[in-house]
Amino acid sequence: MSDNNSPLKKYQRKPKLYIDLPSKGQWYPPGALTKSTELAVYSMTASDEIATKTPDSLFNGETTVGIVQSCIPDIKNAWQMPIIDLYACLAAIRMASYGTSLSVTTGCAKCQEESSYDISLQGIVDYYQSCKFIDHSEHEGFVFDISPLSLKEINDISLRSFRLQRQIAQNIPKIEDEVERDKELQTLYDQLMNINVGTVVQHITKITTDENEEESDINAIAEFIQSAEKGFYGSVQKLVTTNNKTFALPENNIECPACGHKDNLVLDLDYSNFFEQYL
């Protein structure tokens, strides 16, 4: 049994910083979050860091969920966090664990010289505090209420897309018959297209018609979007794309120390490799 009076207790982790969630706590199911402002952020533990070395758990999202829940304990179920909160949380955890900057090496577009640049993690956190998620779209009198997808939903979509793309890369070249190969390839492309359409539909939580009738059943919404004229789908897709761009990682202004060329550095990260790639 551990000693509650152990002198080691005073050396346990303490919060390194506090953040507000970009979502303002919206879209979390009951029990997944205790508060949305001034969330304490702790540094990663040795176990957290070891977990970042496990490729399978990084790929399937388990490591990310475990680290978020370990380092930001007010988030009780990180699988259910809206994806718009993710990068702000990851940046804050990196800050708490390794310092305020992220070193990235990239080649100059003009002279090809590789240089390292320090990216401000606080700048990333601050950026998301100013971002606004647009939660409705209108088309021909219809109003579409939308919400960000959860980390779990995004992770599932990514895994399904990856498996299909792997089939295309690995299995299609093995089919010798050209007609059969084209047929199988088209089948896989159709499945990818269905994932893309389904992803847009998943964002819709309610449709209000031009006669003020409401529908929130996901199956009825999906059936409507798939059978209605394309403008309805296009309206929602445009808004989803706009929100995705808003909540992507911000660009960083850099200048090549070798030739002085100025450029914008866009971090190419996702939640499965954020820690693995830049530790």
C-alpha positions as CSV (number, residue, x, y, z in Angstrom):
1,M,0.0,0.0,0.0
2,S,1.4,3.4,-0.9
3,D,2.1,5.9,1.8
4,N,-0.2,9.0,1.5
5,N,2.4,10.9,3.6
6,S,5.3,10.1,1.3
7,P,7.7,13.0,0.8
8,L,7.6,12.3,-2.9
9,K,4.0,13.6,-3.2
10,K,5.2,17.2,-3.3
11,Y,7.3,16.3,-6.4
12,Q,4.4,14.9,-8.5
13,R,3.4,16.7,-11.6
14,K,1.9,20.2,-11.3
15,P,0.2,22.2,-14.1
16,K,2.6,24.0,-16.4
17,L,0.0,26.1,-18.1
18,Y,-3.8,26.6,-18.6
19,I,-5.8,26.8,-21.8
20,D,-9.3,27.5,-23.0
21,L,-10.8,25.1,-25.5
22,P,-11.5,26.5,-29.0
23,S,-14.9,24.8,-28.9
24,K,-15.8,26.6,-25.7
25,G,-17.0,23.1,-24.5
26,Q,-19.7,22.7,-27.1
27,W,-20.3,19.3,-28.7
28,Y,-18.9,17.2,-25.8
29,P,-21.3,14.5,-24.6
30,P,-22.2,14.5,-20.9
31,G,-19.3,13.2,-18.8
32,A,-16.6,13.8,-21.4
33,L,-15.5,17.2,-20.1
34,T,-15.5,18.8,-16.7
35,K,-14.9,22.5,-17.8
36,S,-14.0,24.4,-21.0
37,T,-11.9,27.3,-19.7
38,E,-8.6,27.4,-17.8
39,L,-7.9,23.7,-18.2
40,A,-4.7,22.6,-16.4
41,V,-2.1,21.2,-18.7
42,Y,0.5,18.8,-17.3
43,S,3.8,17.6,-18.9
44,M,3.9,14.1,-20.3
45,T,4.9,11.2,-18.0
46,A,7.5,8.6,-18.8
47,S,4.7,6.2,-19.7
48,D,3.2,8.8,-22.1
49,E,6.6,9.3,-23.8
50,I,7.1,5.5,-24.2
51,A,3.7,5.2,-25.7
52,T,4.7,7.6,-28.5
53,K,7.3,5.1,-29.6
54,T,4.6,2.5,-30.3
55,P,3.6,2.8,-34.0
56,D,0.3,0.8,-33.9
57,S,-1.2,2.8,-31.0
58,L,-0.1,6.0,-32.6
59,F,-1.8,5.0,-35.9
60,N,-5.1,3.9,-34.3
61,G,-5.3,7.0,-32.1
62,E,-5.0,5.2,-28.7
63,T,-1.8,7.0,-27.8
64,T,-3.2,10.4,-28.6
65,V,-6.3,9.8,-26.5
66,G,-4.1,8.5,-23.6
67,I,-1.8,11.5,-23.7
68,V,-4.6,14.0,-23.9
69,Q,-6.4,12.4,-20.9
70,S,-3.1,12.1,-18.9
71,C,-2.0,15.7,-19.5
72,I,-5.3,17.5,-19.6
73,P,-7.3,15.6,-17.0
74,D,-10.4,17.8,-17.3
75,I,-10.9,16.0,-20.6
76,K,-12.3,12.7,-19.4
77,N,-13.0,11.1,-22.8
78,A,-10.7,12.4,-25.5
79,W,-12.3,10.2,-28.2
80,Q,-15.3,12.4,-27.9
81,M,-13.4,15.7,-28.2
82,P,-14.4,17.9,-31.2
83,I,-11.6,17.8,-33.6
84,I,-11.4,21.6,-33.5
85,D,-9.9,21.3,-30.0
86,L,-7.2,18.8,-31.0
87,Y,-4.2,20.9,-32.2
88,A,-4.6,23.5,-29.4
89,C,-4.4,20.7,-26.9
90,L,-1.5,19.0,-28.5
91,A,0.5,22.2,-28.8
92,A,-0.2,23.0,-25.1
93,I,0.9,19.5,-24.1
94,R,4.2,19.8,-26.1
95,M,4.8,23.2,-24.5
96,A,4.2,21.7,-21.0
97,S,6.5,18.8,-21.8
98,Y,9.4,20.2,-23.9
99,G,9.2,24.0,-24.0
100,T,7.6,26.8,-25.9
101,S,9.0,26.2,-29.4
102,L,8.9,23.4,-32.0
103,S,12.0,22.9,-34.1
104,V,11.2,22.0,-37.8
105,T,13.8,21.4,-40.5
106,T,12.8,22.1,-44.1
107,G,14.5,22.8,-47.5
108,C,14.3,26.3,-49.0
109,A,12.1,26.5,-52.1
110,K,14.7,28.7,-53.9
111,C,18.1,27.4,-53.0
112,Q,17.2,24.0,-51.5
113,E,19.3,24.6,-48.5
114,E,18.0,22.8,-45.4
115,S,17.5,24.9,-42.3
116,S,15.8,24.5,-38.9
117,Y,13.1,26.9,-37.8
118,D,11.7,27.3,-34.3
119,I,7.9,27.5,-34.4
120,S,6.1,29.1,-31.5
121,L,3.7,26.7,-29.8
122,Q,2.1,29.5,-27.9
123,G,1.4,31.1,-31.2
124,I,-0.5,28.0,-32.3
125,V,-2.5,28.0,-29.0
126,D,-3.3,31.7,-29.4
127,Y,-4.3,31.2,-33.0
128,Y,-7.1,28.8,-32.1
129,Q,-8.5,31.1,-29.5
130,S,-9.5,33.5,-32.3
131,C,-11.0,30.8,-34.6
132,K,-14.8,30.5,-34.9
133,F,-16.6,27.4,-36.1
134,I,-19.5,28.3,-38.4
135,D,-22.3,26.0,-37.5
136,H,-25.0,26.5,-40.1
137,S,-25.4,26.7,-43.9
138,E,-28.4,27.8,-46.0
139,H,-29.5,26.7,-49.5
140,E,-32.8,27.5,-51.2
141,G,-34.5,28.2,-47.9
142,F,-33.1,25.1,-46.2
143,V,-30.9,25.6,-43.1
144,F,-28.3,22.9,-42.3
145,D,-27.0,22.8,-38.7
146,I,-23.6,21.3,-38.5
147,S,-21.1,20.3,-35.8
148,P,-17.4,19.3,-35.9
149,L,-16.7,15.6,-35.9
150,S,-15.2,14.0,-32.9
151,L,-11.7,12.6,-32.7
152,K,-13.2,9.1,-32.8
153,E,-15.2,9.8,-35.9
154,I,-12.2,11.4,-37.7
155,N,-10.0,8.5,-36.7
156,D,-12.4,5.9,-38.0
157,I,-12.7,7.8,-41.3
158,S,-9.0,8.0,-41.6
159,L,-8.5,4.3,-41.0
160,R,-11.2,3.3,-43.6
161,S,-9.6,5.6,-46.2
162,F,-6.1,4.3,-45.5
163,R,-7.2,0.7,-45.9
164,L,-8.9,1.4,-49.2
165,Q,-5.8,3.3,-50.5
166,R,-3.6,0.5,-49.4
167,Q,-5.8,-1.9,-51.4
168,I,-5.4,0.3,-54.4
169,A,-1.6,0.4,-54.0
170,Q,-1.1,-3.2,-53.2
171,N,-3.8,-5.3,-54.7
172,I,-4.7,-3.6,-58.0
173,P,-1.3,-4.0,-59.6
174,K,-1.5,-7.8,-59.0
175,I,-4.6,-8.1,-61.2
176,E,-3.4,-9.2,-64.6
177,D,-6.7,-9.0,-66.5
178,E,-7.1,-5.3,-67.6
179,V,-10.9,-5.4,-67.6
180,E,-11.0,-7.0,-64.1
181,R,-8.4,-4.6,-62.8
182,D,-10.3,-1.5,-64.0
183,K,-13.5,-2.9,-62.6
184,E,-11.9,-3.5,-59.2
185,L,-10.2,-0.1,-59.2
186,Q,-13.5,1.6,-59.9
187,T,-15.2,-0.3,-57.1
188,L,-12.5,1.0,-54.6
189,Y,-12.7,4.5,-56.0
190,D,-16.5,4.4,-55.5
191,Q,-16.0,3.3,-51.9
192,L,-13.6,6.2,-51.3
193,M,-16.1,8.6,-52.8
194,N,-18.8,7.3,-50.5
195,I,-16.5,7.9,-47.5
196,N,-16.0,11.5,-48.6
197,V,-19.7,12.1,-49.1
198,G,-20.5,10.3,-45.8
199,T,-18.0,12.5,-44.0
200,V,-19.8,15.6,-45.1
201,V,-23.2,14.1,-44.1
202,Q,-21.8,13.2,-40.7
203,H,-21.4,16.9,-39.9
204,I,-25.1,17.6,-40.3
205,T,-27.1,17.5,-37.1
206,K,-30.3,19.0,-38.3
207,I,-32.0,20.2,-41.4
208,T,-34.8,22.8,-41.3
209,T,-36.8,23.0,-44.5
210,D,-38.2,26.1,-46.2
211,E,-41.5,25.3,-44.5
212,N,-39.8,25.3,-41.1
213,E,-40.0,21.5,-40.7
214,E,-37.1,19.9,-38.9
215,E,-35.3,16.6,-39.4
216,S,-32.4,15.3,-37.2
217,D,-32.4,11.6,-37.9
218,I,-29.0,10.9,-39.5
219,N,-30.4,8.2,-41.8
220,A,-33.1,10.5,-43.2
221,I,-30.6,13.3,-43.6
222,A,-28.2,11.0,-45.5
223,E,-31.0,9.8,-47.8
224,F,-32.0,13.3,-48.5
225,I,-28.5,14.5,-49.3
226,Q,-27.8,11.6,-51.6
227,S,-31.0,12.0,-53.6
228,A,-31.5,15.8,-53.6
229,E,-30.0,18.1,-56.2
230,K,-26.3,18.7,-55.8
231,G,-26.6,22.2,-54.5
232,F,-27.7,21.0,-51.1
233,Y,-24.6,18.8,-50.7
234,G,-22.4,21.5,-52.2
235,S,-23.6,24.1,-49.7
236,V,-22.7,21.9,-46.7
237,Q,-19.4,20.7,-48.3
238,K,-18.3,24.3,-48.8
239,L,-18.9,25.1,-45.2
240,V,-17.1,21.9,-44.0
241,T,-14.1,22.8,-46.2
242,T,-14.1,26.4,-44.8
243,N,-14.1,25.2,-41.2
244,N,-11.4,22.6,-41.9
245,K,-9.2,25.4,-43.3
246,T,-9.9,27.6,-40.4
247,F,-8.9,24.9,-37.9
248,A,-5.9,23.6,-39.8
249,L,-2.5,24.4,-38.4
250,P,-1.6,28.0,-39.1
251,E,1.1,29.1,-41.5
252,N,4.4,30.4,-40.2
253,N,6.5,33.1,-41.9
254,I,10.1,31.9,-42.4
255,E,13.2,33.4,-44.1
256,C,16.0,31.2,-45.4
257,P,19.3,32.1,-43.6
258,A,21.3,31.0,-46.7
259,C,19.7,33.1,-49.4
260,G,17.1,35.3,-47.7
261,H,14.1,33.8,-49.5
262,K,10.9,34.4,-47.6
263,D,8.2,31.7,-47.5
264,N,5.3,30.3,-45.5
265,L,5.9,27.1,-43.6
266,V,2.8,24.9,-43.2
267,L,3.2,22.1,-40.6
268,D,2.2,18.8,-42.0
269,L,1.0,17.1,-38.9
270,D,-1.9,14.9,-37.9
271,Y,-2.9,13.6,-34.5
272,S,-1.2,10.2,-35.1
273,N,2.3,11.6,-35.7
274,F,2.4,14.9,-33.9
275,F,4.5,13.5,-31.1
276,E,6.3,10.7,-33.0
277,Q,7.6,13.0,-35.8
278,Y,8.9,15.9,-33.7
279,L,10.1,14.4,-30.4
